[in-house]
């Protein structure tokens, strides 16, 4: 009887520790300090004086299935599909699922594009939606070109779509291009 209790207690401890280490479904209530709007996000590559090394800022939702699915929901809710297409294929705005990035493909650069807008059509969302939602959109935009782990990427749409689900997209290495 005692061995059975010890074995079941050990199993319970192992299950609890395994679940505590998984961040795939974590729902962040507060953003990490590095993800706050004014900390670490490059607004432009132009700087006074000699170039400074900017630390790489990643989206806090890049590996988080819940955050990515929220980004996908927000992408539809904010009508991003009107310009960028249902699956990011580019209708009248730039495509988000290829390797051509006008304003940069790094998470902080995507954040700046969403937050501040871009000339000739991209509106500024920075003062209209919370920073957390911008980071969720950043993570979803990254998933469109396969830049997030496939086990965290949204797997299917509830609406009819001819595009592959984000979890089945092969990684596209991003490259900087000029204006189109």
N, C-alpha and C positions, 0 to 999 in steps of 0.2 A: 504494500500500500504506500509506503513512504517513497520508494523508488518511483512509482507512478506519479506521485505529487511533485517530486523533484524534476522529473522528466517533463511534465506538463508545464511547470513553472519556467523551466529553461526554454521550452518552445515558445511560451508566451513572451518572454523577454526578447528572444530572437526576432519574433514578428514585430514587436513594438519598435525595436531598434532599426529594423529594415524599413519600416514605414516612415520613421523619423528622418531617414536619410534621403528620401525621395522628394525632389522638388518639382517633378513633372506636373503635378496637379495643385501646387501651392497657390493660394490666392493672396497676393500681397495686399496688405491693408495700407502700408506706408511704403513709399519708394526708398531705396537705398540712397544715401547722400550723393553718390556719384551720378545718380539719375535725375537729380533735381535740375530744374530748368537753367539756373544760373551757374551751376557748378560743372565745369569740365566740358561743356558743349561748345564746340567751335562754331562761331557764327559765320566766319569767313576764313579763307586761307591767308588773307592779307593781314600783316602785323607790322607795327612800327618797330624799327630797329632790326636786329638780327633775328632770324627765325627761331622760335622756341619749340622745344619738343612737346607736343600735346599728347597726353596719355590717351590710350584707346578707350573710348567710352562705349560700352555695350548696353543693349536694351535689357532691363531686368526681366523681360518676358520672353527673351530669345529662346530659352529652353523650357518654357512653361506652357503646357497645352491649354490651360484655361485662359491665360493671357493672349495666346495666339488666336483662340476662338473668339475672344472678346474683340480683338483687333479686326477679325474677319467680319464680325457683326457690325462694328463701327464703320468699316469700309463701305458696307451697304447702306447703313443708316445716314452717313454724311454724304451720300451720293457720289462717292469717289468713282463709281462705275460709269458715271456720265462722261467723264473725261478719260479715265484710264482703262475702261473696259471691265467686264464682269470678272475676268480672271487676271487682270493686269496686263492685257494684251495691247492696250493703247488704242483708243478710239480717236479722240482729238488731242489728247495729252500724251506725253511720253509713255512708252510701254514700261511696265515694272517687272516683267518676267524675263528680260533678256540681260545681256552683259554690257549694255550701253547706258551709262549714267552721266547725265549732263552736270549735275551739281554734286556728285560724289555718292558713293555707295556705302560708306561707313555709317553705322547707326546714328552717330551724332550729326552727320550731314543730312541724313534722311529726316531726323528730328527737326533740324533747322528749316528744311524745305516745307515741312508740314506746319511748323510753328510760325514761321515768318512769311511763308508764301514765296512765290517766284514770279518774275516778270512775265507778262503775256498770258495770264490765265490762272495760275495756281493761287488760290486765296490763302490768306493767313488765318490759321485756326488757333494761334497761340493765346489770344485773349478771350477765346470763346469756349474752349474745352479744357478740362484739367490736364495737367502734365501726365498723369497716369494713363489717360486715354491716348495721348500722343505717343507714349512709349508702346502701348498695345498696338497702335496702328503701325509704328516702326517695325515691330516684330512681325506683324502680318505681311507688310511689304517685303521684308527680308525672306519670308517663307515663299513668296511668289516666284523667286528665282532660286529656290533651293538652298538658301543660306542658313537655315535652321535645321536641327536634327529631325529626321523623318518621324521619329517616334513622338515628337511633340507637335509637329505640324498638323493643322486641321486635315481630316481625312476625306471629307465629302461635304458637299453643299446640300442643304435641304431643298434648294430650288434646282430646277433643271439646268445643267451646264454641260457644255461640250468639252470643257477643259479638264485636264488631269487634276485630281486632288493634290493639294500642296504637299502631302506626305509622299507622293510618287514622282515629284519633279526632281530631275537630276541637277546637281549643283552647277550653276553657271558662274565662272569666275568673272567678277565685275571689273570693268576697265573704264577709266575716265575718258570722256569724249568732249568735244566742243559743242556749241549750240547746233541744233539741227536746222 
